[in-house]
Amino acid sequence: MSGAGAAERDTILDELRRAWDGDPWHGEPLRRVLDGVTAEQAAARLLPGAHSIGELVLHLGSWSREVARRLVDRVARDPEDGDWPPFAGGEQPWRAALDGLARAHAELLEAVEAFPPDELSSRVGDERDRPLGAGVSFAVMLHGTAQHYAYHAGQAALLRKSFG
């Protein structure tokens, strides 16, 4: 294991932890943004054409599980649950969505910790496919996952602010 690969992996793990529930540079971490969101708020459609907070949570969980899977089998595929799983609404589905995202995040961290650091520069897929997130290095995919958390945390924060 090269020192540079191990240092990169440690940086990625730190980024993911900060984006989830740490102290990210950009503002509130995803978990804190979601704290206190009710099932009713999670299902609300506040802007035409925009996703609900519940859909954002399911989307993030779906992609976090997919990225963790890619670290194991090295193949880029669509997420098993789909890109944007539908959110039905209700207290139980909301709790399940939050729990699922927390489990997906934990699985992702485990997969990153187990991934050989010297393979971070290897590519996920042969050709660039932006919607699939293929054709980039594992390092780029993992940094992008932390950015994905921040991007959707910002959307959820704006939606949450609209509730007062």
PyMOL commands that set and color helices and strands:
alter all, ss='L'
color gray80, all
select helices_A, chain A and resi 3-21+30-34+39-43+53-73+91-114+117-119+138-161
alter helices_A, ss='H'
color red, helices_A
select strands_A, chain A and resi 123-129+134-137
alter strands_A, ss='S'
color yellow, strands_A
deselect
rebuild
show_as cartoon
